[in-house]
Amino acid sequence: MRLTKIYIDGFKNLSSVEFVPDSGYNIISGENAQGKTNLLEALWLFTGCRSFRGTRERDYLSFSGNPLKIQLSFHDDRREQTLVCQMSPKSREKKLTLNGVPVRQTSDLFEIYHCVAFTPEDIELISGSPDVRRSFLDMCFSQLHRRGVTAVRRYQLILSQRNAALKQRLPLSQIDAILDIWDRQLASVGTYISLRRQSYSARLEESVRELYGRISGGTEVISAGYKSQIFGRRPDITKDNAQELEEIYFRKLKDSRSQDTELGFTSCGIHRDDLEFAINGVGAKDFGSQGQKKSLALALKLSQAELYGCAKKETPIVLLDDVMGELDRSRQQVVCTTIKDMQVFVTTCHHEVLINELEGIRLMLKNGRIIS
C-alpha cells in the first residue's frame, strides 16, 4: 500500500498541509509542538482504531474554529482509492467517505487501510499492564483475519452483559439460566480469540527473536509466550479441537459462577490473558533495562509490519514518531533493512542524525504548515 496524495486542514494545528509523498521515506522535521506528530495522527485516523495518542474525536478540531478535512489518495494491490474525513465545529460529527461513498462503520476501514505506528509510548507494550499487550495482539491478528475485529467487540459486549447480570446478585438458582446463555457465547467467541492469539504470538516470537537479535548484535535472546488464563501458559491449542476447547472454557465459567456472583464481575476469561517476554530467560517487564525495553518494543512493531506484509503480500504504511533519532546508527540500519520495501513517515527534531539510507523527501513543519 502506498499513499499517493495527502491533504490535511483543520486537524489540530495543521493548516493546508498538502504534498505528494515519496513511495519510500518521508522525513518530517521541525521543532517541538509544530505539528509533526499531528500529521502522523491524521494519517492514522483512517485505520478505524482509536488514536495512538488517545485523542478524543472532538479534540481533532483546531482552536481556530475551522472545519476539519483530511483527504488521502492511496494505491493498494488493486487500484487507486480516496478516503476523506470531514468534521464541522458545530456538529462535531465525523463523516468518512471512501471513493465518495459514506463509510457507515469505522471498523470497515480496518479492511481497507493499514498502518503500523511506533511511538516512544510503545514501551508500554513491555512495561505496561496486560491489557496493553492484549490490545496489541488483538489488533495484530485482526489485521490478518477479517472476523477478528467483530469477534473482539462481540466478546466485550457479551462480557458486559454477563457482568450486568452478576451485579444483580441474584441467587445462583435464579441466575443459572441467564448465565448459561452468556457463558455459551463467551466460550465460543473467547475460544476463537484464544486460538488467534496463540497462532499469532507463535509467529510473532519467531520474528521478534530474529529482529531483536540483530538489534542487540546477537548478545541477547528473546522469548515470547502467550499466557491464557483459561488454557495456561504457551497453550497447545489448535482449531482442530475447537469444540473441545469451547467446552473447557464453558466449564471454567460455570465453575466460577459462585465466586463471580460474590465479586459482581467475571473473574476468568480471555480478558485476563497476557503476552510474556523474557530476555536471556529473565522477565523483560520486571528486570529489563529501559534500553532493552525500547529495543524490544521496536522489534515488536517491526515484526507486526513484517508479518502483515508476508501474510497479505502487501506492505502497510509505517509511521515512526520521534523514534529514529533515539537510535544509534546500527539500530537505524536494522530498522531500514526491515522496512526497506514499505512507505515510511518519520518525524524528527534533528534530521541530521538520521543515516543516509533514509533518503526520500524531506518536509519541515512550523506552526502546522509546511515551510520547506
Buried (B, 14 or more C-beta within 10 A) or exposed (E): BBBBBBBBBBBBBBBEBEBEBBBBBBBBBBEEEBBBBBBBBBBBBBBBBBBBBEBEBEEBBBEEEBBBBBBBBBEBEEEEBBBBBBBBBEEEEBEBBBEEEEBEEBBBBBEBBBBBBBBEBBBBBBBBEBEBBBBBBBBBBBBBBEEBBBBBBBBEEBBEBBBEBBEEEBEEEEBEEBBBEBBBBBBBBBBBBBBBBBBBBEBBBEBBBBBBBBBBEEEBEBBBBBBBBBBEEBBEBEEEBBEEBBEBBBEBBBEBBEEBBEEEEBBBBBBBBBBBBBBBEEEBBEEBEEEBBBBBBBBBBBBBBBBBBEEBEEBBBBBBBBBBBBBEEEBBBBBBEBBEEBBBBBBBEEBEBBBEBBEBBBBBBEEBBBEE
